[in-house]
């Protein structure tokens, strides 16, 4: 049985002012708790700014990863003690494979999915790429290229575009998003198109089909 493991660390977290850092981690942890109820995954934090997720539904791994990254990039801090409004971001490796040593503690478990995810994150750190998919099956080369394209698309998004993309990944319609964000539906559509939603959605659906459980 194939599983998904996400290993991630927050980009430049050590440089965040204390107030901004507390606010950010509170917001992220609340969102991850919300996602855990929906995707039924186990999560553990380590080294303060890094976390690992283990889930049984391999096909949902990409959607979950994109939900987390777009949510992080959509967070907007309004504290007065920091005038730097750069986007928050996360470095992330999605590993797809078997788990042959499963423990209640994620960090104590082992298997191909964990090794692929961990090595994938290590390989990302020296460069500018922030997202990768690692597998050992027949799809490994195409998914490596797909993850590079997805990373390029996400890197080019704005905070407002990520807000819309995140809600679309959750399955909300443009009318529902417009109502939630208190903006017009044409504005939602414009952010969606500018954020390359169609390509992101097609890649996500394709991944779900490849690893349909």
N, C-alpha and C positions, 0 to 999 in steps of 0.2 A: 504494500500500500504506500502510495506517495503522500508526502506531507509538505507543508510550506514552513520555512523558517525565515524570518526577517531579522537581520542584525543591523542596527542603526546607531548613529551618534549625531548629536546636534552640532551643527556647524558653528564654530567660533563661540561656543557657549561660555568659555572662560573669560571672554571679553565683555560679556553683558554686565551692566551695572546691577547692583544687588536688587533694587526694586523691580527692575525690568525682568531680571532672571526669575525672581519669585513669582511674578505675575505670569510669565511665560510657562513655567513648569506647572503651575496650578491649572492653567487653561489646557495644556497638553494632557496632563494626567486625567482631567475630567473627560476630555474627548476620548482618550484611549479606553477609559472605563465604559463609556457609551458604546464604543465599537466592540468591546469584549462581549457585551450582552448580545450583540447582533451576530458576530462572527465566531463566537465561542472559542477564543484563543486563550493561551496562557502567556503572561508577560512577566519579565523580570528586568529591573534596572541594575546596572553595574557601572562602576567608575563615575557615578554621579550624572554623567551626561550621555550615557549609552544605554540601549535597551535591546532586548531580544524577545521575539514573539514566536511561538510555536502553535501551529494550527493543523488540524487533520484534513481540512478541505483545501487541497493544493490548488484547485481551480480558482479559488477566491483570493489567492495570495497577491496577485497583481492589483486587483481592485482595492484590497486592503492597503497595500503599499501606497497606491496613488491617493487614496483617501487621507492617509496620514500626512503625506507630503503636501498635498494641496491645502489641507487644513492649516498646517504649520505656516505655509507661505501666505495664507490669508489672514493670519493673526495681526492685529494692529494695536500697538501699544501707544497709549496717549499720555503716559506719565510726563510731568514737566521736567523731571531731573535729567531727561535724556532727549536730545534733539535729533539723534540719529534714527531715521525712519527706514533703514534698510530692511529688506524682507528677512524674516527668520527662515532657516532652511535646515534640512536634514540629509545626511549621507546614509544611503541605504542599499543593502544587498539582499535580494530575495533568492533563497536556495530552495530548489525542488528536488526531493529525493526521499529515500527511506529513512526511518528512525529505528535503529536496532537496540538502543538502550534508553528506555523511556523512564524518567524519574519525575516525581511531583515538582521538583525544582528544575526549571528550564536549564539553568546553567550546568546541572549535573547530567543532563541527557546527552546522547551522542548518536551519530549516524551520518549518512551522506548529506542529508539536508542541512544539518548543523555545520558540517565541515565546509560545504560549498558556500553557505551564507557567510561564515566567518572569513574564509579566504577571499571571497568576493569583496567584502568590506575592506580588508587589508590592501587589496589591489587598487581600490578606488582612492585611498588616502593620498598618494603622491600627486595625483592629477586633479583636473577640474571636473571630471565626470562625477556625478553624485548619486547615480542609480544604476544598478546592474541586476540582471537575472542570470543565475548560474544553475545549470543542470548537467547531468551526465548522459542524457538520453539522445535520441536522434534529432531533437529540436534545439540542441545547445547552441549551434552556430546562428541559426535564425533568431533565437531569442536574445542572444548576445547583441545582435544588430538591432533588434526591436527595442531593447532596453536603451541602447545608445540614442536611437531616434526619439524615444519617449523622453529621455533625459534632456535632449536638446529642446524639445517642445516645451517641457515644463520650465526649463531655465529661462525661456523667453516670455513667460507669463507674468502679468502684474498681480498685485494683491487682489484687486477687484475681480480679475478674470479667474483667479484660483478660487475665490469665494463661490462663483457660479459653477465652475467645474466640479468643485467638491460636492455641491448640492445635486448636480446632475449625476454624479457617480453614486449618490445615495438613491437615485431613482425619481427625484422630483421633476415635475414638468416646468416649463418656462413660466407658465402662469402662476404656479405655486411658488416658484422662486421669486418672481416679481412681487408677489404678495408678502412673502417673508422678508424681503430686503427693502420693501417700501419704494420700489422703483418701477418704471414701466416695462412691459414685456419686450418692447423693441430694444431697450437698454440691456436686458438680459441676453437677448439674442446677439447683440453686437459684441458683448464680452465673450460669449460662447464661441462665436466665429473667430474673433481675434485671438482667442486662447487655443485655437485648433482643436476644439472639442470633438469634432467628427473623427479625426485621426486617432485621438486618445481613446475614444469610445470603441472604435473598430478594433484597435489593438487589444483592448481589455476583453472584448467579447471573444475575439479569436483565442486569446489565452485561456479563457474559461472553457471554450470548446475543446482545446487540446487536452486539458486536465480535468474534464468533466468526470465527477465521481459517480 
